[in-house]
């Protein structure tokens, strides 16, 4: 099993954090993982993406040219990567920011207004984690041993103790995405 996931958006949307959570959850599940961040020099407001590979075997390269799963958090990311997703792959789009719709009929596309959902639930800035919850709910078979529990535990590993209040909010966001 090898699943390649690309998460993309603007710097400041938590793209790299979401990828790190997914990679950590894969490690906690005993999988082989790679996490490869990529961002422009301006960081916040610039483009950012990260590649996450989850596998039960060794990973040959962390580079992803055809993801199984794409999380597009803005329009430029959707436009840039929609045609790279493998046939039978999945796309998850923050539709409160992106109004584009794919015309591909060989992939599954889910349009979720996650930025709006985050704001309505006083979880501003956590659209990334809501999208991770949606991916977990809809792509369990592609994520190997990654579960709600491993993602929850990954949040506890990644979020520093000085910001431990954010752990519960991130767990709420994850559960919202799975609902």
C-alpha positions, 0 to 999 in steps of 0.5 A: 500500500502506498498513498500519496497526498498533496496538501496545498494552499496559501501560507498561513492556512496550516497546510504544512501543519496538516501534512505534519499531523498526517505524517505523525499519525502515520508514524504512530500507526507504524507506517513508513512516511515522508513529509516534504514541505514546499513554500515560497519565500514570502511564506504567509500569504504566498503559496505553500504545499506539502507532500505526504506519503504513507506506505507499508513498505519503504518509500522510494521518493518523497516527491509526488507528481500524481497524488491519490488525494489532493487537499486544495485550500485555495483557487490557485492550488485547485487550478495547479493540481486538479489535473495531476490527481490519479484516476480514481483519486480524490479531491477535497476543496475548501469551497468557501474560498474556491468556487472552481469545480472539476470537470473530471469524471474519473475522480471523486471531488468533495467541495466543503465550505471548511473556512466558513464552518470553522468560523461558525464554530469559533475554530477560525484558522482550522479549516485545514484540520476540518479537511483532514477529518473529511479525508479520514471519513471518506478515504479510510481505505487509502490511509492504512493505519491512520485513524481518528485516534492516531490523528488525535495523538499526533496533535498531542505530539506536534502542538507544544505544551505551551499551546496545549489549549489548541489541542482540544480545538483541533480535535473539535475541528477534526470531529467536525470534518468527520461529521 
